[in-house]
Amino acid sequence: MAAITASMVAELRGKTDAPMMECKRALTEADGNMEKAEELLRVKLGNKAGKAAARITAEGVVTASIAGTTGALLETNCETDFVTKNDSFLALAKGAVELVAKNNPVDVAALSALPYSQDGFGPTLEDVRKGLIGKIGENMSFRRFKRFAGPNKLAYYLHGTRIGVVVEYEGSEVAAKDVAMHVAAMKPVALAAGDVPPELVEKERSIAVAKADEDRKSAEAAGKPVQSPEIVAKRVEGGVQKFLREVSLFNQPFVKNDKQSVEQMLKAANTSVKGFTLYVVGEGIEKKAGDFAAEVAAQVAAAKQGA
């Protein structure tokens, strides 16, 4: 049985808004598996457990470079929030995304090998990255990028430095930029309900089934009538369809006017969106929890040794 620490309980509570003891019970039942514990809470507590967005702990910035129908979106990571405000780090991220747009590298290794000079370091992007690690005293890396080149127009939106969106479209630039802003706020996973990845649909269905089973057990324990299998099946399917509407872009209420869907807004603007890409800094990365002061001291010591 995995040891359930206070920091694990706090992390799960931050993700779900669930009561602390419920978080501890879920983690215990899931043997410390954070994702499984989150699913268990959703089964027990319903939508309440999914209200809060997952807390992202990794640091970095998202940058974009767009010129006509060619462009790129890049996530560059670092260890602490302090470095995300460092001019040299920001220049590195900006230079790197421009290299992606201009040179179309196949992966991060190819990107790193491209010619680039900054702050007296070079002649490649990798040399600059290594040089800045020694200069700043903190690790940094290029995590992921996407390049766009084709017949569709491009619009982008950066929410600060942590969220970036590129929208591929035909029609109104104003409408496309509004969609990019909407995506940053509402974080859809697909254009339409039919485009939602099957694994996400099945995961939501399994949660709905487990929730229905939990409700049945509660009704039986309380001596209340139990719903028929047919009604339960309809409830499960209704929950899945609700989920699909909530996570598909075209079905979401438009953030600037929730009286109409994004699809209705685009139709009124005579605009069609062909695709979108959303990057959130640190999404999917688990950052090791530890003593922040000790981490800083270790980084300073490492920088002095490398000097």
C-alpha positions as CSV (number, residue, x, y, z in Angstrom):
1,M,0.0,0.0,0.0
2,A,1.4,3.4,-1.0
3,A,2.0,6.0,1.6
4,I,-0.5,8.8,1.3
5,T,1.2,12.1,2.1
6,A,-0.3,15.5,2.9
7,S,1.1,16.9,-0.3
8,M,-0.7,14.3,-2.3
9,V,-4.0,15.1,-0.6
10,A,-3.4,18.8,-1.2
11,E,-2.7,18.2,-4.9
12,L,-5.8,16.1,-5.4
13,R,-7.9,18.7,-3.5
14,G,-6.5,21.4,-5.7
15,K,-7.5,19.5,-8.8
16,T,-11.0,18.5,-7.7
17,D,-12.3,20.9,-5.0
18,A,-13.3,17.8,-3.1
19,P,-13.3,17.7,0.7
20,M,-9.9,16.8,2.2
21,M,-11.0,13.5,3.8
22,E,-12.7,12.4,0.6
23,C,-9.4,13.1,-1.2
24,K,-7.5,11.0,1.3
25,R,-10.0,8.1,1.0
26,A,-9.8,8.2,-2.8
27,L,-6.0,8.2,-2.8
28,T,-6.0,5.3,-0.3
29,E,-8.4,3.3,-2.5
30,A,-6.4,4.1,-5.6
31,D,-3.2,3.1,-3.8
32,G,-1.7,6.6,-4.4
33,N,-2.5,6.7,-8.1
34,M,-3.5,10.4,-8.7
35,E,-5.5,9.9,-11.9
36,K,-7.4,6.9,-10.6
37,A,-8.2,8.8,-7.4
38,E,-9.6,11.7,-9.4
39,E,-11.8,9.3,-11.3
40,L,-13.1,7.8,-8.0
41,L,-14.0,11.2,-6.7
42,R,-15.9,12.0,-9.9
43,V,-17.9,8.8,-9.4
44,K,-18.6,9.6,-5.7
45,L,-19.1,13.4,-6.0
46,G,-20.3,13.9,-9.6
47,N,-19.4,17.1,-11.5
48,K,-18.3,18.8,-8.3
49,A,-15.0,16.9,-8.4
50,G,-14.3,18.0,-12.0
51,K,-14.8,21.8,-11.6
52,A,-11.3,22.9,-10.9
53,A,-8.8,22.8,-13.7
54,A,-5.8,20.6,-13.1
55,R,-3.0,22.6,-11.4
56,I,0.0,22.8,-13.7
57,T,3.3,22.9,-11.8
58,A,5.9,22.9,-14.6
59,E,7.1,26.3,-15.7
60,G,7.9,27.8,-19.1
61,V,6.4,29.9,-21.9
62,V,4.4,29.3,-25.1
63,T,5.5,31.4,-28.1
64,A,4.0,31.8,-31.6
65,S,5.3,33.0,-35.0
66,I,2.8,33.6,-37.8
67,A,3.5,35.0,-41.3
68,G,0.6,34.6,-43.8
69,T,-0.3,30.9,-44.0
70,T,2.9,29.7,-42.4
71,G,3.5,29.7,-38.7
72,A,4.5,27.8,-35.5
73,L,3.6,27.2,-31.9
74,L,6.3,26.2,-29.4
75,E,6.4,25.3,-25.7
76,T,9.8,26.1,-24.0
77,N,10.1,24.8,-20.4
78,C,12.2,25.9,-17.4
79,E,12.3,25.0,-13.7
80,T,10.9,28.1,-12.0
81,D,8.6,31.0,-12.6
82,F,11.5,33.4,-12.1
83,V,13.2,32.3,-15.3
84,T,10.0,32.8,-17.4
85,K,10.6,36.6,-16.9
86,N,14.2,36.5,-17.8
87,D,15.0,38.4,-21.0
88,S,17.5,35.9,-22.3
89,F,15.1,33.0,-21.8
90,L,12.3,34.8,-23.5
91,A,14.6,35.7,-26.4
92,L,15.5,32.0,-26.7
93,A,11.9,31.0,-26.9
94,K,11.1,33.6,-29.5
95,G,14.1,32.8,-31.6
96,A,13.3,29.1,-31.5
97,V,9.7,29.4,-32.6
98,E,10.8,31.6,-35.5
99,L,13.3,28.8,-36.5
100,V,10.5,26.3,-36.4
101,A,8.3,28.4,-38.8
102,K,11.1,29.1,-41.2
103,N,12.9,25.8,-41.3
104,N,10.3,23.1,-40.6
105,P,12.4,20.8,-38.4
106,V,11.1,17.3,-38.0
107,D,11.6,17.1,-34.2
108,V,13.2,18.9,-31.3
109,A,16.6,17.4,-32.1
110,A,16.5,18.8,-35.6
111,L,15.4,22.2,-34.2
112,S,18.3,22.2,-31.7
113,A,20.8,21.6,-34.5
114,L,19.7,24.7,-36.5
115,P,22.1,27.7,-36.7
116,Y,21.4,30.3,-34.1
117,S,23.4,32.8,-32.0
118,Q,22.4,34.8,-28.9
119,D,24.1,36.3,-25.8
120,G,27.5,35.4,-27.2
121,F,26.6,31.7,-27.5
122,G,26.3,29.6,-30.7
123,P,26.6,28.5,-33.5
124,T,23.5,26.3,-33.0
125,L,20.3,26.6,-31.0
126,E,21.5,23.8,-28.7
127,D,24.8,25.7,-28.0
128,V,22.7,28.7,-27.0
129,R,20.5,26.6,-24.8
130,K,23.5,25.0,-23.0
131,G,25.2,28.4,-22.7
132,L,22.1,30.0,-21.1
133,I,21.8,27.1,-18.7
134,G,25.3,27.9,-17.4
135,K,24.6,31.6,-17.4
136,I,21.2,31.5,-15.6
137,G,21.8,28.4,-13.5
138,E,18.6,26.6,-14.4
139,N,17.7,23.8,-16.8
140,M,15.6,24.7,-19.8
141,S,14.3,22.7,-22.8
142,F,12.1,22.7,-25.9
143,R,9.2,20.4,-25.1
144,R,7.0,20.4,-28.2
145,F,6.1,22.4,-31.3
146,K,3.7,22.4,-34.3
147,R,4.4,24.0,-37.6
148,F,1.6,25.2,-39.9
149,A,1.9,25.6,-43.7
150,G,-1.0,25.2,-46.1
151,P,-3.9,26.8,-47.8
152,N,-5.7,27.9,-44.6
153,K,-5.3,31.3,-42.9
154,L,-3.8,31.4,-39.4
155,A,-4.9,33.4,-36.3
156,Y,-3.3,33.1,-32.9
157,Y,-3.9,34.2,-29.3
158,L,-1.4,34.1,-26.4
159,H,-2.9,34.4,-22.9
160,G,0.1,35.8,-21.1
161,T,3.0,33.4,-21.7
162,R,1.4,30.2,-20.4
163,I,-1.4,29.5,-23.0
164,G,-1.1,29.7,-26.8
165,V,-3.6,28.9,-29.5
166,V,-3.4,28.8,-33.3
167,V,-6.6,28.5,-35.3
168,E,-6.6,27.4,-39.0
169,Y,-9.5,29.1,-40.8
170,E,-11.2,30.6,-43.8
171,G,-13.2,33.8,-43.6
172,S,-13.1,36.6,-41.0
173,E,-9.8,37.2,-39.1
174,V,-11.8,38.9,-36.3
175,A,-14.0,35.8,-35.9
176,A,-10.9,33.5,-36.0
177,K,-9.1,35.5,-33.3
178,D,-12.3,35.4,-31.2
179,V,-12.3,31.6,-31.6
180,A,-8.6,31.4,-30.6
181,M,-9.4,33.4,-27.4
182,H,-12.4,31.1,-26.8
183,V,-10.2,28.0,-27.1
184,A,-7.7,29.5,-24.6
185,A,-10.6,30.0,-22.1
186,M,-12.7,26.9,-22.6
187,K,-10.1,24.4,-23.7
188,P,-12.1,22.2,-26.1
189,V,-10.5,18.9,-27.1
190,A,-11.9,18.7,-30.6
191,L,-13.8,20.7,-33.3
192,A,-17.0,18.6,-33.2
193,A,-18.5,15.9,-31.0
194,G,-17.6,13.2,-33.5
195,D,-13.9,14.2,-33.4
196,V,-13.5,13.6,-29.6
197,P,-10.9,10.8,-29.1
198,P,-12.7,7.5,-28.5
199,E,-10.5,6.8,-25.4
200,L,-11.9,10.0,-23.8
201,V,-15.5,9.1,-24.6
202,E,-15.0,5.6,-23.1
203,K,-13.4,7.0,-20.0
204,E,-16.4,9.4,-19.6
205,R,-18.8,6.5,-20.2
206,S,-17.1,4.3,-17.6
207,I,-17.3,7.1,-15.1
208,A,-21.0,7.6,-15.8
209,V,-21.7,3.9,-15.4
210,A,-19.8,3.8,-12.1
211,K,-21.7,6.9,-10.9
212,A,-25.0,5.2,-11.7
213,D,-23.9,2.1,-9.8
214,E,-23.0,4.2,-6.8
215,D,-26.4,5.9,-6.9
216,R,-28.1,2.5,-7.1
217,K,-26.2,1.3,-4.0
218,S,-27.1,4.5,-2.1
219,A,-30.8,4.1,-3.0
220,E,-30.8,0.4,-1.9
221,A,-29.1,1.3,1.4
222,A,-31.7,4.0,2.0
223,G,-34.6,1.8,1.1
224,K,-35.5,4.0,-1.9
225,P,-36.8,2.8,-5.3
226,V,-34.1,1.7,-7.7
227,Q,-34.2,3.0,-11.3
228,S,-34.7,0.4,-14.1
229,P,-31.8,-0.6,-16.3
230,E,-33.4,1.2,-19.2
231,I,-33.5,4.5,-17.3
232,V,-30.0,4.0,-16.1
233,A,-28.8,3.4,-19.6
234,K,-30.5,6.6,-20.8
235,R,-28.9,8.5,-17.9
236,V,-25.5,7.2,-18.8
237,E,-25.9,8.1,-22.5
238,G,-27.2,11.5,-21.6
239,G,-24.2,12.1,-19.5
240,V,-21.9,11.1,-22.3
241,Q,-23.7,13.4,-24.8
242,K,-23.5,16.3,-22.3
243,F,-19.7,15.7,-22.0
244,L,-19.3,15.7,-25.8
245,R,-21.1,19.0,-26.1
246,E,-19.0,20.5,-23.4
247,V,-15.6,19.5,-24.9
248,S,-16.3,20.1,-28.6
249,L,-15.6,23.6,-29.9
250,F,-18.5,24.0,-32.2
251,N,-21.0,23.0,-29.5
252,Q,-19.6,25.2,-26.7
253,P,-21.4,28.5,-25.8
254,F,-19.3,31.3,-27.3
255,V,-17.4,33.1,-24.5
256,K,-18.4,36.6,-25.8
257,N,-22.1,35.7,-26.2
258,D,-23.3,32.6,-24.4
259,K,-26.7,32.9,-26.1
260,Q,-25.1,31.4,-29.3
261,S,-22.7,28.5,-29.9
262,V,-19.3,28.9,-31.5
263,E,-20.7,27.2,-34.6
264,Q,-23.6,29.7,-34.8
265,M,-21.2,32.6,-34.3
266,L,-18.9,31.3,-37.1
267,K,-21.9,30.8,-39.4
268,A,-23.1,34.4,-38.8
269,A,-19.5,35.6,-39.6
270,N,-19.3,33.5,-42.7
271,T,-16.2,31.8,-41.3
272,S,-15.1,28.2,-41.1
273,V,-12.5,26.8,-38.7
274,K,-10.5,23.9,-40.0
275,G,-8.6,23.1,-36.9
276,F,-7.0,24.5,-33.8
277,T,-3.9,23.8,-31.6
278,L,-3.8,24.6,-27.9
279,Y,-0.7,24.5,-25.8
280,V,-0.8,25.0,-22.0
281,V,2.6,25.3,-20.3
282,G,3.4,22.1,-18.4
283,E,0.2,20.3,-19.4
284,G,0.7,16.6,-18.5
285,I,4.0,17.2,-16.7
286,E,4.3,16.2,-13.1
287,K,6.9,18.4,-11.3
288,K,8.7,16.8,-8.4
289,A,7.6,18.4,-5.1
290,G,10.4,19.3,-2.8
291,D,12.1,22.0,-0.7
292,F,12.1,25.1,-2.9
293,A,14.9,26.8,-0.9
294,A,17.0,23.6,-1.3
295,E,16.3,23.5,-5.0
296,V,17.4,27.1,-5.4
297,A,20.6,26.5,-3.4
298,A,21.4,23.5,-5.4
299,Q,20.9,25.4,-8.7
300,V,23.2,28.2,-7.5
301,A,25.9,25.8,-6.4
302,A,25.7,24.0,-9.8
303,A,26.0,27.3,-11.6
304,K,29.1,28.2,-9.6
305,Q,30.7,24.9,-10.3
306,G,30.1,25.3,-14.0
307,A,31.5,28.9,-14.0
